[in-house]
Every structure is written in structure tokens, then in C-alpha cells.
Amino acid sequence: EMNDALEEHRQELRDAEALFALERAKLQSALAEVQSGKAAALQVLEGTRIKLGATEARLSLEEELSAAHAENAAKCDQHIQELGGIREKNLADQAAMVAAFGEE
């Protein structure tokens, strides 16, 4: 009877060990899935960082281009005003010449 109880206890231990091994395998599988998901998430994050860096660089260039455009527009306006002043002076000089020829 004691041998039967001992054998029954040994069988319970073997069953518990088998159950433990099964649960351990499930946990290892779940851990592998989590690690795989983490790796995929890190890849997505890195891709997002790269895209964000490219977007920031593009925005910076757009700001520089906008500033350069505004500066060029201001210079063009200044040159147009200068040319207008030169034209007015030339017209005044021509009028003075015509008047001077008219007096002679």
C-alpha cells in the first residue's frame, strides 16, 4: 500500500513536471511574440524618426527659401524704385535739354 502511494505521488510529480514544462513553453512562446512585437515596434519607431528628421529638414529648407524669397522681393522692390527714380531724373534731364534747345 505504501508502494502504491509512493508510485501515485511519483506520478503526480511527473504530471506536475509535464504541466510545468508545458506552461514554461507557453510562456517562452509568449515572450518570443512580445520580443518580436517589440522589434517590429522599434523598426516602426526608427522609420518614424527618420521621416520626422526628413520633415524637419524640409521645413527648415522651406523657411530658408521663404526668407530668401522675401529678401529677393524686397531687393526687387528697391531696384524698381531706384529705376523709377533714374527714369524720373532722365525725363527731367530730357525736359531740361529740350527747354535749353528751345531757348537757343
C-alpha positions as CSV (number, residue, x, y, z in Angstrom):
1,E,0.0,0.0,0.0
2,M,2.9,2.3,0.7
3,N,4.4,1.5,-2.6
4,D,1.2,2.3,-4.3
5,A,1.0,5.7,-2.5
6,L,4.7,6.4,-3.4
7,E,4.1,5.5,-7.0
8,E,0.9,7.6,-7.1
9,H,3.0,10.5,-5.6
10,R,5.7,10.0,-8.2
11,Q,3.1,10.0,-11.0
12,E,1.7,13.3,-9.6
13,L,5.2,14.8,-9.6
14,R,5.7,13.6,-13.2
15,D,2.3,15.1,-14.2
16,A,3.2,18.4,-12.4
17,E,6.6,18.5,-14.2
18,A,4.9,17.9,-17.5
19,L,2.4,20.6,-16.8
20,F,5.2,22.9,-15.7
21,A,7.2,22.2,-18.9
22,L,4.0,22.9,-21.0
23,E,3.4,26.2,-19.1
24,R,7.0,27.2,-19.5
25,A,6.9,26.5,-23.2
26,K,3.8,28.7,-23.5
27,L,5.5,31.5,-21.6
28,Q,8.6,31.2,-23.7
29,S,6.4,31.4,-26.8
30,A,4.5,34.4,-25.5
31,L,7.9,36.1,-24.6
32,A,9.1,35.5,-28.1
33,E,6.0,37.1,-29.5
34,V,6.4,40.1,-27.3
35,Q,10.1,40.4,-28.3
36,S,9.1,40.1,-31.9
37,G,6.5,42.8,-31.5
38,K,8.9,45.0,-29.7
39,A,11.4,44.6,-32.5
40,A,8.7,45.5,-35.0
41,A,7.7,48.5,-33.0
42,L,11.3,49.7,-32.7
43,Q,11.6,49.4,-36.5
44,V,8.4,51.5,-36.9
45,L,9.7,54.0,-34.4
46,E,13.0,54.3,-36.2
47,G,11.2,54.8,-39.5
48,T,9.1,57.5,-37.9
49,R,12.2,59.2,-36.5
50,I,13.8,59.1,-40.0
51,K,10.6,60.6,-41.5
52,L,10.4,63.2,-38.8
53,G,14.0,64.2,-39.4
54,A,13.4,64.5,-43.1
55,T,10.2,66.5,-42.4
56,E,12.1,68.8,-40.0
57,A,14.9,69.3,-42.6
58,R,12.3,70.0,-45.3
59,L,10.5,72.6,-43.1
60,S,13.9,74.2,-42.3
61,L,14.7,74.5,-46.0
62,E,11.2,75.8,-46.7
63,E,11.7,78.5,-44.1
64,E,15.1,79.4,-45.5
65,L,13.6,79.6,-49.0
66,S,10.7,81.7,-47.8
67,A,13.2,84.1,-46.1
68,A,15.3,84.3,-49.2
69,H,12.3,84.9,-51.4
70,A,11.1,87.7,-49.1
71,E,14.7,89.2,-49.2
72,N,14.8,89.0,-53.0
73,A,11.3,90.5,-53.3
74,A,12.4,93.4,-51.1
75,K,15.6,93.9,-53.2
76,C,13.5,93.8,-56.4
77,D,11.1,96.5,-55.0
78,Q,14.1,98.6,-54.1
79,H,15.6,98.2,-57.6
80,I,12.3,99.1,-59.2
81,Q,12.1,102.2,-57.0
82,E,15.7,103.1,-57.9
83,L,15.0,102.6,-61.6
84,G,11.8,104.7,-61.3
85,G,14.0,107.5,-59.7
86,I,16.5,107.2,-62.5
87,R,13.8,107.3,-65.1
88,E,12.3,110.4,-63.5
89,K,15.7,112.0,-63.4
90,N,16.3,111.1,-67.1
91,L,12.9,112.6,-68.1
92,A,13.7,115.8,-66.1
93,D,17.1,115.9,-67.8
94,Q,15.5,115.5,-71.2
95,A,12.9,118.2,-70.5
96,A,15.7,120.5,-69.4
97,M,17.6,119.7,-72.6
98,V,14.6,120.3,-74.7
99,A,14.0,123.6,-72.9
100,A,17.6,124.5,-73.3
101,F,17.5,123.8,-77.1
102,G,14.2,125.7,-77.3
103,E,15.9,128.8,-75.8
104,E,18.8,128.7,-78.3
